[in-house]
Amino acid sequence: MDRAMESLTKAQQELYDWLVQYIRENRHSPSIRQMMRAMKLKSPAPIQSRLEHLRTKSYIDWTEGKARTIRILNESQGLPILGTIAAGSMVEVFPDVIDNPDAAEHFDPSTISFKGGDFALKVRGDSMIEALIDDGDIVIMRKVPEPSRIRNGTIVAARVESTTTLKYYHLEGETVVLKPANPNYPPMPYPAAEVHIDGRLVAVWRDEAMNNA
C-alpha cells in the first residue's frame, strides 16, 4: 500500500484490516450487518462513517448504501505465493510470509478459479516430475479443514516441524508416508502426529515463457 496515503484512526484501521481479510478469503465484500458483528457494533451508523472515511482516504471504493460494492484499492490481487516448497527433500517454510500474506508476492492467472483461502507455492526440485509437476512450477493449494479425511494418494503440502515438502500422502497405521513421483527419491515416513497438512493440490501453473527464458 502507498505509505503516503492519509493515516487511519484505530477504528478505521480495524475495519479496513478486517475487510481486506474477508474479501481475500471470500472473493466478495461483506454486508453492513456482517461488518457490525465483526466490529461488535449494534448500529450501522459507525460502520457507514468508517467506510466513508476509508473511501475519502482512498483505501476503498464503494457505492454508498451498497455495502456489497466495496473494493479494496492498492491491494495485490490473485493468490499469495507463500514461499517455496520442496519437490525433493525438505525446505524451510517462510513463517514471515505465512503469518503476513500482505508481504507475499501474488499471481493471478485468469484461467484458474480460486476459492477463499487458496494459496500458491513455487516448486523447487523434481521429485514430483511423474505427476507432471516440475521445478519452477507454481502449485495452487487448498486448505484442508479435516486432515484426518485426506485420501491416500492425495498430493499435499506437508510440514514437519519447520520444513515442508510436496508429496503424495499415505497414512499407514500411525505413520504418514510422503511418497515422491520420481523413483530417484525415497519415500519419507514420519509419525502421523508430527505431520501437519498445509493444503492439498488443486492445480498446477507453468509459465512457459519464464521456464524457456
Stockholm file with secondary structure:
# STOCKHOLM 1.0

chainA/1-213         MDRAMESLTKAQQELYDWLVQYIRENRHSPSIRQMMRAMKLKSPAPIQSRLEHLRTKSYIDWTEGKARTIRILNESQGLPILGTIAAGSMVEVFPDVIDNPDAAEHFDPSTISFKGGDFALKVRGDSMIEALIDDGDIVIMRKVPEPSRIRNGTIVAARVESTTTLKYYHLEGETVVLKPANPNYPPMPYPAAEVHIDGRLVAVWRDEAMNNA
#=GR chainA/1-213 SS CCTTSCCCCHHHHHHHHHHHHHHHHHSSCCCHHHHHHHHTCSCHHHHHHHHHHHHHTTSEEEETTEEEEEEESSCCCSEEEEEEEESSSCEECCHHHHHCGGGSEEECCTTSCCCTTCEEEEEESSTTGGGTCCTTCEEEEECCSCGGGCCTTEEEEEEETTEEEEEEEEEETTEEEEECSSTTSCCEEEEGGGEEEEEEEEEEECCHHHHTC
#=GC SS_cons         CCTTSCCCCHHHHHHHHHHHHHHHHHSSCCCHHHHHHHHTCSCHHHHHHHHHHHHHTTSEEEETTEEEEEEESSCCCSEEEEEEEESSSCEECCHHHHHCGGGSEEECCTTSCCCTTCEEEEEESSTTGGGTCCTTCEEEEECCSCGGGCCTTEEEEEEETTEEEEEEEEEETTEEEEECSSTTSCCEEEEGGGEEEEEEEEEEECCHHHHTC
//
